[in-house]
């Protein structure tokens, strides 16, 4: 799907973007670059490049609206997205040629800087939509999040039942490992898949880190050789297997949250920057026609 997005209709919009880029370079070079009037946005070529760039910005901003109008007959979402990628990329060239790389502390440079930020955030969005879905499918191993959560709930129930036959010390430690498991957390924790799970150790009142269920798994592993009865060893082995499986599922779920978060978080940057760009562009155009 993602390959066909870029190759849509035999790279139709890639060819359009290439042609537009060549025309833009031709317009820029036609300014001559003499000392009296070096290339800039105030020549007729600069105005043409600026007009094309402004129209591209407005059109590209419409994609978010088009994607939500499923009954629209104005082309397919896939076609619009393909055009968005290629024409968004060539906008970087058109905008740079329009400004002739002349920057300063003014609203014109602000509009250019915002345009670059929007485009580069879009490049990141393209990257994650091409690469992350495959990682997400591999991570989930054919199950959705609800199925993994259901298995996790069954594991927790089995652990609570099994640990009842253990001594009070192990019971308290195992139950605290269940109760203090963290799945989710802050935005940063979700995007980094950081495990903030904790556990209360025997003789302590303050919980300590139990990242990846490491403390409880190690504690069970150390108790197995010291088991005095076969039945006790069997219970400990069963608990170890249950907590081992629990660790795998929790890791998988955290990765699922991380990958899905990375697929969406860039929009919280891309969309506000786009709105800011439209405002800066309006001020840029107004100031040019009023004061220049």
N, C-alpha and C positions, 0 to 999 in steps of 0.2 A: 504494500500500500504506500509506504513512504518513498520507495524507489519510483513508483508511478507518479507520485506527487511531483517530483522533480522532472520526470521524463514525460509528463502529461502531454498528450497529443504531439508526440515526437519532439519534445522540448520547444513547443511553440513559444512560450513566453521567455524562455532562455534566448531564443533567436531575436525576439522583439527587444529584449533588454540589450543584447549585443549591438543591434542596429541603432538603438537609441544612444548607446554609449559612443559609438563611432560618430554619429551625427553631432553629439555634444562636444566631442574632442575637435571635430572639424570647425564648429562654430567658435570654440575657444581660440583655436589657432588662427582663424580668420581675422582676429582683432589686430594682428600684426605685431603688437608689443613694442611700438615705437616709444621713445622717451616722452613725447608730448602726452600721449594717452596710453599707458600700459593697460594690459587686460584687467578688467574690473567689472563689477556688477552693474555699473552705470552706462555701459555701452549698449547699443541695440542688441548685440549678441548676448551680453550679460543679462539684459531684460528677458530675452527669449529663454535663456537657460533658467533664470529665476522663475519665470512663469511656468515652465515645464516642471520644475522642481516643486513649486507650490501645488500644482494640480496633482502631481504624484502623491504628495503628502496627504492631501484631502482624500484622494481616491483610496489610498492604502488604509486610511483610517476608517473607511466605510466597511472594510472586510468584517469587522466584529459585528456590525449590524446585519450584514448579509448572511453570516453563518447562523444567525438565529431566526432567519426567515426561511423556514424549510420549504414553504410552498411557493417561493419566488421562482419565476421563470427566467430570471436574469442570470443564466449560466449556472453551472454546478459549483458546489462548495469546493470540490477538489480543484476545479479550474481556477476559481478565484484565489485559492490558497497558493497554487503554483505561480500565478501571476504576482501575488503578493511577495513571494520569496524573491523572484527574479527582478521585478521592478523595484522592490525595496533595496536590493543590492545595488542596482545601477543608480538609484537616487543618491547614494553616497558619492558617486562620481559626478553626477550632475550638480549637486549642491556645492561640491568642492570647486568645480569649474566656474560656477556662478560667482562664488566669493573670491576666486582667483587666489585662494589661500591667504587672503588678507584678514588678519584677526586683530581684535582690540577689545578693550573693556567697554562693550556696548551691547545693545539688544540684538544687533545683527549677529555678532559672534555667539551670543546666548542661543539664538535660534539654530545656528549651525551646530553648536555643541550638543543641544538637545536632540537634534536630528541624528547625530552620530550615536548618541546613547541609545536612542530608540532602535536604530538599525542594528547595533551590536547586541542589544538585548534580544532582538529578533533572531539574530544568528544563533544565539544560545538556545532560544526556543526551538529553532529548527534542529539543532544538534540533539536536544533531549528527545524530541518527538521521533527522530530517526533511530536513535540508539537505545533509549530506555525501555520502550515496550518489549523488546526482545529479552532484555534482562529481567523485566517484570514477569514475563511468561515463564522464563526458566526458574526464577525464584519461587513462583507459586506452584510449580510442579503439577500443573493441571487442575488445581483447586482454586476456588475463590476465597476471599478473606473470611466470609461467613463459615465456610466449611472448616477452615483452620481454627477459628474461634470456637466452634462447636467441639472439635476434638480437644482443644485446650481445656474447655469446661469439663469434659469427661475425664481427662487426666487429673484435674484438680479434685474432682469428686472421688476418684479411685485412690488418690494419695491420702485424702482425709479419712477414707475408710480403712486403708491399709495401716496407716500410722497409729491407729487406735491400739494396736497390739504391742506397740513399742513403749519404752520407758518414758516417763513424763518429760525428761530433759530433751529427748529427741523429738517427742511430739511438739513441744513448744517451739523448737527450732524449725521444724518442718512447716508447721502452721504459720509461723511468722514469715517464712520464705514465700508462702502462698499469698498471705495477706499484704505483704509489702512489695510485691512484684509491681513494677511500673511498666506500662505499655503506652507509649505516646509521650506525654510531657510537654515541655515548651516547644515552640517552633524550632529552635536550634537543636533540641534533643531529637525531634522527629526527623529533621533533615540530615542529621549526622548518625542516626540510628543508635544514639547513646543510651545505654541501659542504666537507669537510675534505681534499679531494684535493690532492696536492702534486706537485712536479716538480723534478728536479735540472737546473739550467742548466749550459751549458758553462763549464768553468773553476771551478766551484763544487762544494763537497763537501756543503753543507747544502741540503736541499730547501726550496723556497719554495711558497707557495700557488699552486694551479692550479685555483681554484674555477671551476666551469662550463667546465673545459678551456680557459680563456681564454688562458693563456700559450702553450700548444702551438699553438692555432689562430692566434694572432697571429704566432707565429714562422713558421709555414708560409705565412701570407699575405704576410709580408715577404720571404720567400725566392723566391716565384714570379716577381716582376719581374726578379730578378737571375739567373734560370736561364740558363745559356749554351747549353743544348741543348733542343730541343723535347721529347725523351724525358724529360729531367730535369724540365721544366715539367709534363709530363703526370703524372709520378709525384707531384710535389708537389701538383698539383690533386686527384689521386685521394686522397692522404693527407688533404688538407684536407676533402674531401667525407666521408671516413670518420670523421674526428674531429668534423666538424660533426654528422653523424648520431649519433655516440656521445654528444655533448653533449646532444642532444635526448632520447635514451633515458634517460640518467642523470638528467636533470632530471625526466622523467616518473616514473621509478622512485622518486626521492626524494619526489615529491609523493604517490605511491601509499602509501609507507611513512608519510608524515605524516598523510594522511587516515585511513588505517586505524588509526593510533595514536590519533588524536583520537576515533575511534569507541569505543575501548576504555579509554583512560586514565582517563576519568571514573569507571569502575567501581572503580578502585584507590583512589578517594576515597569514592565512594558506599557501597560495601559495608562498609569498616571503620567509617565514620561510623554506618551503620545498626546495626552490632553494638554500638558504644559507646552509641548511643541506647537500645537495648534494656536495656543494663546500667544506665544512668542512670535510665531509666524504672522499672526494678524497685526501685532504691534510693529513688526519689521516692515510689512507692506504699507501700513498706514503712515509710518514715519518717513518712508521713502517717497511716497507720493505727496505728502504734505510739506515736508521740509527740504526735499532735494529738488 
